[in-house]
Amino acid sequence: MHVTAVTPLAADSGPPIFQWRWVDRNADDIAQRFVEHISLTGAALGIGLVVSIGLAVLSLRFRWSYGLILSTAGALYVIPSLGAFAVLVPFFGLTFVTAMIPLATYTLLILIRNIVTGVDQVPNEVREAAIGMGYTRGRLLWQIELPLAVPVVIAGLRVAAVTTIGLVTVTSMLGLGGLGYFIRAGIQTATPNPTEIIVGVGLSVVLAVVVDLLLWFSERLLAPWTRKVRAR
């Protein structure tokens, strides 16, 4: 009996999930979107930090206002980002301002609370010694209390930075760039491109980790006394 060998057809594995060739072709665009993401994050954190310091100083000066300020910041924090962008677009259009208002607003709750908490944790004996040396209330705050609150402030800044980096991906919906552009493009094409999605998500995660580490190192540089406390 003659038996004919049957050779199985090679399975069509399709294109690979991640294509380095695509990355190489779009290297310039990736670099541009990466810089855009950093710029939007940095601007939002900078504006949020300045506003938070102002509101925190107001809260420390007038304690009755702290609950009101924190409640307002908390109410703004829970507004969905896409909803906030949608509300602002009719007023400001698809602009940098439309993206920046929600991004900066989402940092306020974290930063205000950490600044006030950091100042409150300054030992009373330090305040009494400074007052005994002739420090005014304003000088005490800016030269003694806020510098000693740096570790707590940076801890809040780390949380705010990571949160903002994630939120910046949403700004691609406004056409403002950032790494979210690749996530949107990879999903919205007729044939989804997983490479674009991986690049957008992956670089966002890498950026969040790098920024968090940089802020951690800056805390160690600006507040070296915390290392001695932890070593005990």
Secondary structure, 3 states (H helix, E strand, C coil): CCCCCCCCCCCCCCCCCCCHHHHHHCHHHHHHHHHHHHHHHHHHHHHHHHHHHHHHHHHHHCCHHHHHHHHHHHHHHCCCHHHHHHHHHHHHCCCHHHHHHHHHHHHHHHHHHHHHHHHHCCCHHHHHHHHHCCCCHHHHHHHHHHHHCHHHHHHHHHHHHHHHHHHHHHHHHHCCCCCHHHHHHHHHCCCCCHHHHHHHHHHHHHHHHHHHHHHHHHHHHHCCHHHHHHHC
